Amino acid sequence: MKKLIVVLLMFIIALSASEQSFAQFNLGVKVGYNASNLSSNYDSISSALRSGLHIGAFARIGKRVHLQPEVYYTVSGSSYENIGVKTISNWKQKVHVGTLDIPLLIGFDIVKSKLLKWRIDAGPAVSFVLNSKIENVYGPGAITSSDLNKANWYIQVGTGIDVWFLTLDIRYQTGLNSLIGNVNSLSYPSQVYALDTKGKVFLVSLGWKIF
């Protein structure tokens, strides 16, 4: 709840900007591709990239220096594979996650003309898990949907180009807290995997400025 209050306060600050900032106000929608991976704290447990998508909206407030709050729904995930000493302990799972992501970025225009802008953006993002699915490929896997932390914090950094009413963004996002912490092996309940999973996401999106 405290984290949600912080996010709301950041939005209030953004929307309470000066009149000069409001003179440069844009609102738009965006859609894009993301490749995500969930890290593992174990050498015997490997993880792999999974492709997904995101769709949502953004606002931009300011001139050369601007605030950019966003909100979008993201489909992401990863896959885990454990190769143990004993065959019975081997397992592979695919983790599918749907999240509501709310970044608040600070940007700076490196190049600015009437038709083209090149900018850099960075800032925090909070992500709320709305739905999840754990798919067992083989073996009794260790991860369940209840193991996922429902609210997570990230840092986003990236660059973008605006051409007329179109915007192209390329960003990297890394987790600040564990999306998945400790999980118990279903084959050996006494075996605890301290996964300390942090989400790492590469995002490419195309946006349209409505005004």
Phi, psi and omega in degrees: 000320180298320180295321179295321178297319179299316179298316179298321178296322179296322177293321179298318178298317180297317183281350178258023181293171184292166179297327179296323178293318182294339176295338176242077182239128177233147176227138182203178177241158182213155176213148183192179180253144174221144174244122186238154176215140177252120186291160177232144181266007184238136177293329183279349180248112181261152177234156184226154178293147173227143180271150178205194180214166176215152181211138181180212185219161179215158172231151177226125186234118178130177181257247182294322171257130187219159170258140180225089173282144180221161172212129179204158177263132184237135170254119184213191179153199180192182173226143179243141175224124179251122176250098183269178178291321180261138183302323183295337182273353180288137178203159176218134180225147172253130181254118178250129184226134172247124186231154169259114185253135182229091175274154170228105188253149170251129184236162178219130179278114176282316176236133182218120174223183183294325184252342186222138173228140171239124188225164171240148183221146177202151178165177180277160175215140174250141185231126180250124179286116180265324178206157180206156178216128177252116183256121177275114179281312172202154179073160174283099182291166185266338189267137173234164181299329181291345179281348183279131174290130188281339178230129186222150182248142182224165168241132177247139172223145179180189180223161182206158178231133174250128174234107183060244183262002181261144177230138177238126181238138173233121186221159172237136182234131179231143185282147178258342178226171184279120173290321175232126181262247180271135175229151181258138175293134178282333178284320180230091185306333179285345180277119179247128176260115175272081189294325182048051185285125174240134181284138175231123188227135172254126186236137171231125183222151175243130183237158177236124176281120179285319172204000000 
